[in-house]
């Protein structure tokens, strides 16, 4: 995968938002399987055809070492070597295959690359799949093999520490904003005892998973929830989350923008309109931009009765991400100009001087 310096000197020179994909790795699912595998290719083609301001890149696969930041070695080995049990495959919902392994690795890799790009100056970057929030450290579940956000968050924290030129003891705080209609149970479990990562999940109360985990902030919504109550709940949740993070503000966000709260979704049980979902996305991007928090977007779930509806909803999310990216560019240019100016030496006795005396 590209190094930090590669992002700064390569992709960032092109005036368009980055989106990573892995849809060439299609699972050989049996006929009649309920998972809409075709939507990833259709989304990429729709983005390519209608959003010239998006740079598309095929993702690299996550390595075993990267996966081990959030997953137990035994689970990584079982997936890689094809020794997952029938029960484990049933819980995931996919039969094991080499393509399943490649797709799972590259889905994580796409979120890693989106997060790295966002932190390196893009401000906003996307994975055209991802959002595999049902995967636990020790197992997969609900069409999720590895947890892309968990791995990427931990890796970005490690890279931030390694590349921090001053005061490396200041770690990277992360917020996960999960607006898939299903609770991000795997993400909540992985980060349960990690105060450096705040997890917010806004989801259907009576939907999968039926045994939920405790996120830092869970907001449960009733069946049939429409635009107004949903957006009110989102506004309150975002305000609460950022208030609770105020002492240690996040430096990176992961946004899981599931299309499955839509009224046409087979599995969603909520009743949001297309305009309601667009308003949701705008709220999230606006709140993050106001606070100067870079964001890695992932598509998460979407199971529309008409696959074209899901693709259109997700394409609009990418379009709104591009609009958010454009708002970031003056901020980034200002930061680069400031960085190019000579830095004054800290005054004796100042906080800068004291921090340098303490060292890493």
BAZARO-953375 format. One record per residue: x, y, z of N, C-alpha, C, O in turn; residue in one letter. Coordinates in steps of 0.1 Angstrom, whole numbers, plus 2048, in hexadecimal, padded with zeros to 3 digits. Each point is the difference from the previous one (the first is absolute). Example, Ala and Ser with C-alpha at 12.3 -4.5 7.8 and 13.67 -1.06 7.14 Angstrom:
8847C784E7F780C80080980C80080A800807a;7F280B7F280980B8007F880B80880580B801s;
***
This chain:
8087F48007F880C80080980C80080B800805x;7EF80C7F680980C7FF80480480E7F97FF80Ax;8138077F680480680D7FA80D8027F98067F7x;8098008157FB80D80380580A7F67F88097FCx;8157F680180680A7F77FA7FF7F27FF80A7F9x;7FD7EA8037FA7FE7F37F38077FE7FE8077F6x;7FA7F88157F38087FF80380F7FF7F98077F9x;8117FE80E80280E8008058057F37FD80C7FCx;80A7EC7FD8078057F37F97FA7F48038057F5x;7F47F180C7FB7FA7F47F18047FE7FD8097F9x;7FA7EF80D7F28017FD7FB80E8037F78057F9x;80E8028117FB80C80480180C7F67F980A801x;80F7F37F580280B7F67F48007F67FE80A7F9x;7F97EC8077F57FF7F77F48068067FD7FD80Bx;7FC80C7EE7F48078067F47F88007F68047F9x;8097F180E7F47F98028017F780C80B7FC804x;7E97FF8018007F880C8037F27FD7FD7FB7F5x;80A7FE8148047F27FE7F67F78047F980280Bx;8047F37ED7F77F58048077F37FC8047FF7F5x;7FC7F88148077F37FE7F57F57FF7F6801806x;80D7F57F27F77F67FD8067F27FF80D7FF7FEx;7EB7F78038057F27FF7F67F77FA8007F4802x;7F88127F57F57F87FB8047F67F57F77F87FBx;8158088018057F67F68007F28078017F67F9x;7FF8098148017F48077F27FC8047FC80380Cx;7FD7F67EB7F27FC8027FF7F38068077F67FBx;7F180880F7FE7F38077F87F77F77F68047FAx;80D7EF8057F87F67F97F47FC8088017F5806x;7F58137FC7F57FD8087F67F77F97FE8017F4x;7FB7F68137F67F87FA7F48087FB7FE80B804x;7FB7EF7F27F48077FA7F680380B7FE7F7809x;7FC8157F77F680380A80680680D7F8802809x;8157FF7F880680580C7FB80F8038008077F6x;7FC7FC8167FA80E80280A80B8007FC80C7FFx;8117F280180980B8008028067F38027F97F6x;7FC8148088018077F380E8037FC80480B7FFx;8037EA7FD80E8027FC80280A7F580A8077FFx;7ED7F97F88018087F480080F8028048087F7x;7F87FD8157FE80E80280E80780080180C7FDx;80A7ED80780D8078018058047F280580B7FEx;7FA7EB7F98048037F27F780B7FA80580A7F9x;7EE7F58097F780A7FB80280E8067FF80A7F9x;8057F781480380C80680D8067FA80080C7FDx;80A7EC80280C8057FA7FE8067F280480B7FCx;7F47ED7FC7FD8057F27F880D8008028087F7x;7F47F98127F880C80180980C8047FF80B7FAx;80A7F381080980B8048098047F480280B7FDx;8037EB7FC8098027F57F98087F58068097FAx;7EE7F48047F88067F47FB80E8047FF8087F7x;7FE7FA8157F980D8048078098097FC80C802x;80F7F080480780880A80F8027FC8087F9806x;7FB80F7F080E8017FC80980680A80C7FF7FFx;7EE80680C80880680B8057F580A80580480Bx;7F97EF7F28047F680880B7F87FA7FF7FB7F4x;80C80381380B7F87FB7FF7F18057FF7FE80Cx;7FF7F97EB7FE7F280480D7F88008088017F6x;7FB7F881580C7F78017FC7F38067F97FF80Ax;80C7F67F07FE7F38058087FF80D80C803800x;7EE7F780A80880080D8097F48007FF7F67F9x;80B80B81080A7F68037FA7F780B7F8805808x;80C7EF7F97FB7F780B80780480E80C803800x;7EC7FC80A80680180E8097F48037FC7F57FCx;80F80D80A8097F68047FB7F980D7F8805807x;80E7EF7FC7FE7FA80C80380880C7F980180Ax;8128067F580480980B7F780B8037FD80480Bx;7FD8027EA7F680B8017F37FA8067FA806809x;8027EF7F27F47FA8068017FC80F7F6801807x;8167FC7FD8037FC80E7FE80B8098007FE80Cx;80080F7EF7FD80B8097F28008067FE80680Bx;7F97F27EF7F28008057FB7F18017F57FE806x;8127F97F47FB7F280080A7F680680C802800x;7EE7F38068097F68068077F87F57FA7FD7F5x;81280080D8087F87F57F97F37FC8017FD7F4x;7F87FD8157FA7F37FD7F58027F57FE7F87F7x;7FB81480B7F58027F68068047F27FB7FC7F6x;80F80C80A8078047F48057F47F87FE7FE7F4x;8087F88148057F47FA7F57F77FA8017FB7F6x;7F48048127F57F87FC7FA8057F27FD7F87F8x;8028158077FB8067F480A7FE7F57FC7FC7F5x;81080780D80A7FF7F58037F27FB8027FE7F5x;7FD7F88158037F27FC7F47F87FD8017F47FCx;7F38128057F47F97FC7FC7F580A7FA7F67FDx;80980D8107FC7F680A7F48058097FE7FA80Bx;7FB8107F07F48048087F67F58007FF7F97F6x;7FA8058157F67F68017F38037F87FE80B7FCx;7FA7EB8037F38027F97F880A8087F98097FAx;8077F68137F980A80980580E7FE7F8809800x;8157F87FF80680E7FF7FC8067F27FD80C7FFx;8037EC7F77FC8047F37F18047FF7FC80A7FAx;7FC7EE80E7F28038007FE80D8077F78087FCx;8107FB80F7FF80D80780480C7F77F980A801x;8117F47F780480B7F77F58017F57FD80C7FCx;7FF7E97FF7F68017F58067FD7F37F98017F5x;8147FC80A8077FD7F48077F38018067FD80Ax;7FA7FB7EB8097F480080E8047FE80380B7FAx;8077EE80C80E8037FE8047FE7F27FC7F77F9x;80D8128028067FF7F380C809800801809809x;8087F57EE80C8097FF7FC80E7FD806809805x;7EF7F97F37FB80D7FD7FA80780C80280C801x;7F87EC8087FB80680C80C8068087FF80B806x;80C7EE7FB80B80480780680D7FA80280A807x;7FF7F67EC80680C7F97F680C80280580B802x;7EE7F27FC7F780B80180080680E80080C802x;8017EB80880080580E80C8088037FF80B807x;80D7F17F580C80780280080E7F980480A805x;7F77F67EF80080C7F87F580A80580280C7FEx;7F37EF8077F780980680680780C7FD80C802x;80A7ED80680880780B80A8097FA80280C805x;8057F07F180B8087FA7FA80D7FB80780B801x;7ED7F57F97FA80C7FB7FD80A80B80280C7FEx;7FA7F080D7FD80980C80D80580580180C804x;8097EB7FD80D80580480580B7F780580B805x;7FA7F37EE80580A7F77F880D80080680B7FFx;7ED7F48037F880C80180380880D80180C800x;8017ED80B80480680C80D8077FF80280B805x;8087EE7F580D8067FF80080C7F780780A803x;7F17F67F27FF80B7F87F980C80780580C7FEx;7F17F18097F980B80780980780A80080C801x;8087EC80680980680A80C8077F980580A806x;7FF7F27EF80B8067F97FD80D7F98098067FAx;7EB7FF8077FC80C7FA7F48017F87FB80B7FDx;8007E97FF7F48007F87F48058087F78077FAx;8087F68127F58048097F47F67FF7FA7FD80Ax;8037FF7EA7F57F77FD8057F67F68058047F5x;7F97EF80D8037F57F67F67F58037FA7FF80Bx;8057F87EB7F57F68018047F27FC80A7FE7F8x;7F07F880E8007F27FC7F27FE7FA7F6802806x;80A7F97ED7F37FD7FA7FA7F38047F67FC7FAx;80F7FE8117FA7F580680380280F7FE80B805x;8067EA80280380280E7F580280A7F47FE7FCx;80F8068107F680180A7FC7F28067F57FE803x;8167F97FE7FD7F38048007FF8108097FA806x;7ED80C7FF80080380F7FB7F480880080180Dx;7FC7F47ED7FB7F580880B7F68047FE7F7808x;80E80B7F280B7F780280680380E80380C803x;7FF7EA80580780180D80F7FD7FF8047FC7F5x;80380581680E7FD8008027F17FC80A7FD7FAx;7ED7FA80B8027F27FF7F87F97F68007F47FEx;7F78147FB7F77F97F67F980A7F780180C802x;7FA7EF7F37F88087F77F17FE8037FC7F7807x;7FC8127F37F27FF8027F980A7F680580A7FCx;7EE7F28017F880A7F88068057F480080C7FEx;8067EC7F98068037F380E8088038058067F6x;8007F981680D80780380A7F68047FE7F980Ax;80D8077F080B7F680380A8078098037FB80Bx;8038107F18098088097F980E8017F88057F8x;80C8028137FA80D80480980B7FA80A803806x;7F28037EF8098097F980280D80880C805801x;7EA80080680280C8088097FE80C808808803x;7F67EC8038087FD80C80F7FF7FC809806807x;7FA7F37EE80E7FF7FC80580D7FC80B804804x;7EE8047F480580C7FB80280A80B80A808800x;7ED7F980A80280980B80C7FD808808809803x;7FB7EB80080C7FC80880C8037F780A804806x;7F67F97EE80C8027F780380F7FF80B804801x;7EA8047FD80280F80080680580D80880A7FFx;7F47F180C80580480D80F7FD800808808805x;7FC7EC7F780E7FC8008088097F680B804804x;7F07FE7F08078097F780180E80580B8067FEx;7EB7FF80880180D80580B80180B80780A800x;7FA7ED80980A80080A80E7FF7F9809807805x;7F87F17F180D7FE7FA80580D7F880C803800x;7EA8047FA80480B7F87FF80E80780480A7FBx;7F77F68127FF80C80780F8068028087F9806x;7FA8137F580E80580180280780E80B801805x;7EA80480180180680D7F57FA8097F57FD7FCx;80F8018107F77FC80B7F97F37FC7F3800800x;8147F57FC7FA7F47FC7F77FA80B7F87F67FDx;80980E80F7F77FB80B7F28047FE7F77FA806x;8068107F17F28047FD7FA7F67F68028027F4x;7F77F48117FA7F67F77F58057F77FA80B803x;8027EE7F37F58037F77F37FA8067FF7F4802x;7F88158017F37FC8047F77FE7F48018077F6x;7F67F080B7F77FC7F47F28008047FC7FC80Cx;7FB8087EB7F17FE8037FB7F87F48038037F4x;7F47F380F7F97F87F67F28048017F97FF80Ax;8028067EA7F28047FF7F97F67F78018007F4x;7F87F78127FA7F47F97F18027FE7F87FF80Ax;8048057EA7F28027FD7FA7F67F77F68027F9x;8117F28067F97F47FA7F47FD80980080380Cx;7F57F77EE7F47FE8088027F580A7F87FE80Ax;8137FA7F58037F580980B80580A80A8067FBx;7F57F781180A80480A80E7FA7FC8017F57FCx;80981480680E7FB7FE8057F880C809805807x;7F27EF7FB8037F980C80E7FB80080680180Bx;8007FB7EA80E7FC80080980B80480A7FF808x;7F480D7F280880C8037FF80480F80A803806x;7EA7FD7FF7FE80380E8077F680980680580Ax;7FA7EE7F38077F780880F8018008077FF80Ax;7FF8047EA80E8017FE80580C80880B800806x;7EE80B7FA80480C8067FA80380E80180B806x;7F97EA8007F980280D80980680A7FB809808x;8117F37F980980580B80B8097FB80B801806x;7F28067EE80A8097FA7FB80E8017F88047F7x;80C8048127FB80E8028058097F57FB80B7FFx;80E7F17F88058087F67F78007F38028087F7x;7F47EF8097F77FF7F57F28008057FC7F8807x;7FC8127F47F28028047F77FA7F58028047F5x;7F57F48107F77F97F67F28058027FA80080Bx;8008057EA7F28058007F97F77F68047FE7F4x;7F07FC8107F87F87F77F28058017FA80080Bx;8008037E97F28047FF7F97F57F88037FF7F4x;7F47F98127FC7F47F97F17FC8047FB80680Ax;8007F17EF7F27FB8038007F780C8097F7802x;7EE80C8078007F980D7FD7F17FF8057F8807x;7F28057EF7FC7F27FF8067F97F47FB7F67FBx;81080F8008077FB7F580C7F880480480080Cx;8027F87EB80D7F980280B80A80480080B7FBx;8087F180E8017F48087F680080B7FE80B806x;7FD7EA7FE7F580080A8067FF80E7F980480Ax;8147F97F780780280C80B80A7FE80A7FE7F9x;7F380E80C80980C7FC80B80180B7FF7FC80Bx;80C80B7F080B8038097FE80F8057F78077FBx;8117FD80E7FF80E80580A8097F980C7FE802x;7EF80B7F680980A7FA80280B80B7F980080Ax;8108097F380180C8097F38088007FC80680Ax;7FD7FA7EA7F38078007F77F87F68037FF7F4x;7F37FB8117F67F97F77F38078007FB80580Ax;7FF7FD7EA7F38067FE7F77F67F98037FD7F4x;7F37FE8127F77F67FA7F48077FB7FA809806x;8027F37EE7F58067F97F57F67FE8027F47FDx;7F18118037F57F67FE7FE7FD7F28048087F7x;7F67EC8067FC7FD7F37F780B7FA7F8806807x;80A7FD7EC7F880A7F980580E8027F980A7FCx;8127F880B80580E8028028077F38067FB7F7x;7F58128098018087F380A80B80280780080Ax;7FA8087EB80B80A7FF80180980D80B801806x;7EA8057FE80180A80A8057FB80D80A805806x;7EF7F08008057FA80C80F7FB7FF80780180Ax;7FC7FA7EB80E7FA7FE80A80C80180A7FF807x;7F380B7F180A80B80080180780D80B805804x;7EA7FC80480080680D8097F7809808805808x;7F67EE7F78087F780880F8017FC8097FF809x;7FA8027EB80E8027FB80680C80580B800805x;7EE80C7FA80580C8068047FF80E80A805805x;7ED7F58038027FF80E80C7F6803808803809x;7F97F37EF80B7F680280D8067FD80A7FE807x;7F780A7EE80D8067FC80480A80B80B801804x;7EB80780180380A80A8057F980D80A805806x;7F07F07FE8047F980C80E7FA7FE809801808x;7F97F97EC80D7F97FE80B80A80080B7FE807x;7F480E7F280B80A80080180680E80C804804x;7EA7FE80480180580D8087F6809808804808x;7F57EF7F68077F680880F7FF7FC8087FB807x;7FB8097ED80E7FF7FA80780E80280C8017FCx;7EE80880A80580E80180E8018068098077FCx;7F97F180F80D80080780B7FB7F780C804802x;7F17F37F680A7F97F77FA7FF7F27FC7F67FCx;8048157FC7F98007F38067F67F780C7FE7FFx;7EC7FC7F98057F67F68078077F47FD80B7FCx;80D7EE7FF8088057F57FD7F97F38058037F6x;7F27F380B7FC7F97F47F27FA8037FD7FC80Bx;7FA8037EB7F37FA8007FF7F67F68058017F5x;7F37F480E7FC7F67F77F08027FF7FA7FF80Ax;8018027EA7F28027FE7FA7F47F88047FF7F4x;7F47F98127F97F57F97F28057FC7F7801808x;8088027EB7F48067FA7F77F67FA7FE8007F4x;7FD7F78147F77F57FA7F48067F97FA80A804x;8037F07F17F38047F97F47F88057F58027FBx;80D7F580E7F57F88057F68068097F67F9803x;80B8138027F58078067F58047F67F5805804x;80E7FA7EF7F68047F67F37F88008007F5804x;7F68127F97F27FA8007FF7F47F77F77F8802x;8118077F47FF7F57F68097F48048007F67F8x;80780B81380A7F58037F97F48067F6801808x;80E7F37F37FA7F38048027FD80F7F87FA806x;81480B7FF8047FC80D7FF80C80A8047FE80Cx;7F980E7F080280B8087F580380B80480380Bx;7EF7FC7F27F58028097FE80E8047F7803807x;8128077F47FD80E8027FA8067F37FF7F87F6x;7FE81480A7F88067F580680E7FC7F98097FDx;8147F780180780D7FC7FE8017F18017F67F8x;7FD8168038008037F280E8027FB809801807x;7F88007EC80D8037FA80580E80580C802802x;7EB8077FF80480E8048047FF80F809808804x;7F07F08048047FE80E80E7FB801807804809x;7FC7F27EF80E7FA80180A80B7FC80B801805x;7F28077F080980A7FC80280B80B80B804802x;7EA7FF80580180A80B8097FA80B807807807x;7F77EC7FC8097F980A80F8027FC808804809x;7FB7F97EB80E8017FB80580E80280B802804x;7ED8087F880580E80180280380E80A807803x;7EE7F580680280380E80D7FB805807807807x;7FC7EC7F680C7FA80580C8077FA80A804808x;7F77FF7EB80B8067FA80280F80580B804802x;7EA80280080080E80580680180E808808803x;7F37EF80680580080E80F7FC801807806808x;7FD7F17EF80E7FD80080980B7FB80A803805x;7F18037F080880C7FA80180B80A80A807801x;7EB7FC80680080B80A80B7FE80A80680A805x;7FD7EA7FF80A7FC80A80D7FD7FA80A7FD807x;7F78037EC80D7FD7F98047F280280C7FD801x;7EB7FA7FF8037F18028007F97F27F58007FAx;8167FB8018007F87F47F77F48017FE7FB80Bx;7FC8007EA7F77F58018037F67F48028047F5x;7FD7EF80F8007F57F67F27FB8007FB7FB80Ax;8008057EA7F27FC7FD8007F17FC8087FC7F8x;7EE7FD80C7FE7F27FB7F17FF7FD7F8806807x;8047F17F07F27FF7FB7F77F880A7F4803801x;8127F38067F87F78097F57FA7F88017FC7F5x;7F38028127F57F87FA7F78077F780080C7FFx;7F97EC7F97F68047F67FA7F57F98077F97F9x;7EC80480A7FA7F47FB7F28037F97F67FA804x;80B8107F47F38057FA7F97F57F78077F77FBx;7EC80A8057F87F77F88058017F18007F67F9x;8038168038068037F380E80480380380A806x;8077EE7F480E80380380480D7FA809807805x;7F07FE7F180280D7FA7FE80B80A80680A800x;7F07F48097FD80A80A80B80280A80480B803x;8017E980180C80080980C8077FA806808807x;7FD7F57ED80B8067F97FE80F7FF80A807802x;7EA7FD7FA7FE80F7FF80280780E80580B800x;7F67EF80B80280580D80F80280380480A806x;8037EB7F880E80080380880A7F780A806805x;7F27FA7EF80780A7F77FE80E8058098087FFx;7EB7FB8067FE80E80580880280D80580B802x;7FD7EB80680980180C80E8047FB806809806x;7FF7F07F080D8037FA80080F7FB80A807801x;7EC7FD7F87FF80E7FB80180A80B80780A7FFx;7F27F380C80080980C80E80080680580A806x;8027EA7FA80E7FF8058098097F8809807805x;7F47F97ED8098097F87FD80E80380A808800x;7EA7FC8037FD80E80480780380D80580B801x;7FB7EC80880780280D80F8017FE807809806x;7FE7EF7F180F8017FC80380D7FB80B806803x;7ED8007F480380D7FA80080B80B8088097FFx;7F07F680B80080980B80D7FF80880580A807x;8027EA7F980C7FE80880C8077F980A803807x;7F67FF7EC80C8047F980580D80480D801801x;7EB80A80180680C8058077FF80D80A806803x;7F07F18068067FE80D80D7F97FF80A804806x;7F77F27F180D7F97FE80B80A7FA80B7FF804x;7F18097F28098097FA80580A80A80C803800x;7EC80280980480980B80A7F9809809806805x;7F47ED7FF8097F980880E7FE7FA80A801807x;7F67FC7EC80C7FE7F980980D80080C800801x;7ED80B7FD80780D80080680380E80B804801x;7ED7F980980580280E80C7F780280A804807x;7F57EF7F480B7F780380D8047F980B7FD804x;7F380A7F180C8047F880780C80680C8037FDx;7ED80480C80780C8078097FB80B7FE7F6806x;80D8127FC80A7FC80B7F980080D7F8808803x;80B7ED8057FA7FF80D80980780A80C7FE801x;7ED80A80880880780A8057F780B7F97F6803x;81280D8028057F880B7F880280C7FC80C803x;8017EA8057F780280C80880980A80C7FE802x;7ED80A80580580980A8047F780C7F97F7803x;81180D8048047F980C7F580180A7FB80B803x;8017E98027F580080A7F37FF7FA7F67FE807x;8088027EB7F37FF7FA7FC7F18008087F7803x;7EB8077FA7FB7F28008087F87F58037F4802x;8008127F28077F97F680D7FB8068047F47FEx;80381580980E7FC8057FE7F580A8087F7800x;7EE80A8097FF7F680A7FC7F27FA8057F6805x;7F380B7F17FD7F37F980C7FA7FA8027F3801x;8078157F980C7FA7FA8097FB80B8087F77FDx;7F881080E8097FB80B7FC7F28058087F7803x;7EA8077FD7FB7F38058047F57F68027F5804x;7FE80F7EF8047F67F67F47F67FE7F6801806x;80D7F57F17F67F67FD7FD7F780B7F77F77FFx;
***
